[in-house]
Amino acid sequence: MRTPSVRIMGLVAAGAIGAWFAAVSLVTGMLWGKPMWGTYWEWDPRLTAELVLLFLYFGYMGLRGAF
């Protein structure tokens, strides 16, 4: 059995850490947005881009685990 290289393990860890931070920022932003804007979600380009980034991280991790 081959052991994965440090570079591959670093890329996998970077994807998981990035997804975690993107999810935390979306959740805390939604909690902050409710009292400020009166709603949990606004289709602001910045928020939407953060959501797309989270989906990209999930896709990367899913495809990385498939191969």
N, C-alpha and C positions, 0 to 999 in steps of 0.2 A: 504494500500500500504506500503510495506516494504522499508525502506531507505537502500541504499547500505552501507556496512561497510567501514570504513576508509581504511582498507587494500585493498579492491577491487578497490576503487577509486584511491589509490596510484598506483596499478598495471596498471590500464588503463592510468593514467597520465604518468607513466614511459614509456609505449609503445609509446605514442604519442610524448613525448619529444625525445625519442631515434630515432624515425623515422624522426622527424624534423631535428635533428642534422646530421643524416646520409645523408639525402637529401641535406642539405646545404653544407656538406663537399664534396659530389660528384659534385654538381654544381660549387662550387668555385674551386675545383680541376680541373674540366674540363676547366674552364676559364683560370686558371693558366697554364694548360698543352698545350693549343693551341700555345702560343708564345714560350714555352720551348721545346716542342717535335714536333711541327708542326701539331699536330692533337689533336682533343678534347678527344679521347679515345684510350688508349692502353690496351691490354688485359694482363696487369700486374697482378700478383696474388693478390697484395694488393688492387688494384682498384676493381677487380672482387669479392674479399671477402667483400668489402664494399657494393657492389651492392647486393650480396646475403644477407647480413645483412639487407639492406633496404627492400628487399622482405620478409624476415622473420618477420620484424616489421609489414609490411602491412598485412601479413597472420595472425599474432597474433591479430592485431586490428580487422580484419575481422571476425575471429573466435570468438573473445571475444564479438563482437556485435551480433553474431548469437545466442548466448545462453542466 
